[in-house]
Amino acid sequence: MHGITTAENAQRYFGKTIMRNVRQTSKLAYREELESGYIHNLKARVYGVIASDPSTIREIAERLEKSPNVISPRVMELRKESMVISAGKRKCEVSGKLAYAWKVNNGELF
């Protein structure tokens, strides 16, 4: 695959490819939502749901009346910031399928 031999090079290659394929309108929309505070506010609301009860992405989406596609990036941001961690897999109350639930990180080490 284009002479890529290591996982690091593959990640670098695909990361650049993905970023290059993001439409300019999507980048502008994201920037506008970021500057308006919408993303920060939504992330705070997502955190609030998780703080009240460990939840799957679909459960959070249903409580906030949003698409799981909108909620998932906010959960991943909270995870990268070490604010939430996985609570393990369990049956999602919305989909009925096995899914990861997320809980507040109370100082637990990974």
C-alpha positions as CSV (number, residue, x, y, z in Angstrom):
1,M,0.0,0.0,0.0
2,H,2.1,2.9,-1.3
3,G,5.2,1.4,0.4
4,I,3.9,2.0,3.9
5,T,5.7,-0.4,6.2
6,T,4.9,0.7,9.8
7,A,1.8,1.4,11.7
8,E,3.1,4.9,12.4
9,N,3.5,5.6,8.7
10,A,0.1,4.2,7.9
11,Q,-1.5,6.4,10.5
12,R,0.3,9.4,9.1
13,Y,-0.7,8.6,5.6
14,F,-4.4,7.9,6.4
15,G,-4.6,10.9,8.7
16,K,-3.4,13.2,5.9
17,T,-5.7,11.5,3.4
18,I,-8.8,11.9,5.7
19,M,-8.0,15.6,6.4
20,R,-7.5,16.3,2.8
21,N,-10.9,14.8,1.9
22,V,-12.8,16.9,4.4
23,R,-14.9,19.4,2.5
24,Q,-14.2,23.1,3.1
25,T,-17.9,23.6,4.0
26,S,-17.6,21.0,6.7
27,K,-14.5,22.7,8.1
28,L,-16.3,26.1,8.1
29,A,-19.4,24.7,9.8
30,Y,-17.3,23.1,12.5
31,R,-15.4,26.3,13.1
32,E,-18.6,28.3,13.3
33,E,-20.1,25.8,15.8
34,L,-16.9,25.9,17.8
35,E,-16.8,29.7,17.9
36,S,-20.5,30.0,18.8
37,G,-20.0,27.9,21.9
38,Y,-22.4,25.2,20.6
39,I,-19.8,22.4,20.8
40,H,-18.6,23.4,24.2
41,N,-22.2,23.6,25.5
42,L,-23.1,20.3,24.0
43,K,-20.0,18.6,25.5
44,A,-21.0,20.0,28.9
45,R,-24.5,18.6,28.4
46,V,-23.0,15.2,27.4
47,Y,-20.8,15.2,30.5
48,G,-23.9,16.0,32.6
49,V,-25.7,12.9,31.3
50,I,-22.7,10.7,31.9
51,A,-22.2,12.1,35.4
52,S,-25.8,11.3,36.3
53,D,-25.6,7.7,35.1
54,P,-23.1,5.8,33.0
55,S,-24.5,5.8,29.5
56,T,-24.0,4.5,26.0
57,I,-23.7,7.0,23.1
58,R,-27.2,6.1,21.9
59,E,-28.6,6.6,25.4
60,I,-27.0,10.0,25.7
61,A,-28.3,10.9,22.2
62,E,-31.8,9.9,23.1
63,R,-31.7,12.0,26.4
64,L,-30.4,15.0,24.6
65,E,-32.6,14.5,21.5
66,K,-29.5,14.5,19.2
67,S,-28.1,12.1,16.7
68,P,-25.5,9.6,17.9
69,N,-23.3,11.0,15.2
70,V,-23.3,14.3,17.0
71,I,-22.8,12.8,20.4
72,S,-20.0,10.4,19.6
73,P,-17.3,13.1,18.9
74,R,-18.1,14.9,22.1
75,V,-17.7,11.6,24.1
76,M,-14.4,11.0,22.4
77,E,-13.2,14.5,23.2
78,L,-14.2,14.0,26.9
79,R,-12.3,10.7,26.8
80,K,-9.2,12.3,25.3
81,E,-9.4,14.9,28.1
82,S,-9.6,12.0,30.7
83,M,-12.9,13.3,31.9
84,V,-14.7,10.1,31.1
85,I,-13.7,6.5,30.8
86,S,-15.2,3.2,29.6
87,A,-17.6,1.6,32.1
88,G,-17.4,-1.6,30.0
89,K,-19.8,-3.2,27.6
90,R,-23.4,-3.8,28.4
91,K,-26.8,-4.0,26.7
92,C,-27.8,-0.5,25.5
93,E,-31.3,0.4,26.7
94,V,-32.0,2.2,23.3
95,S,-30.7,-0.2,20.7
96,G,-30.8,-3.4,22.7
97,K,-27.3,-4.3,21.5
98,L,-24.0,-4.7,23.3
99,A,-22.3,-1.3,23.5
100,Y,-19.7,0.5,25.6
101,A,-21.1,2.7,28.4
102,W,-19.1,5.7,29.6
103,K,-18.7,7.0,33.1
104,V,-17.0,9.9,34.8
105,N,-13.4,9.4,35.6
106,N,-13.0,9.8,39.3
107,G,-9.2,9.7,39.2
108,E,-8.9,6.2,38.0
109,L,-5.8,5.2,36.2
110,F,-6.0,3.6,32.8
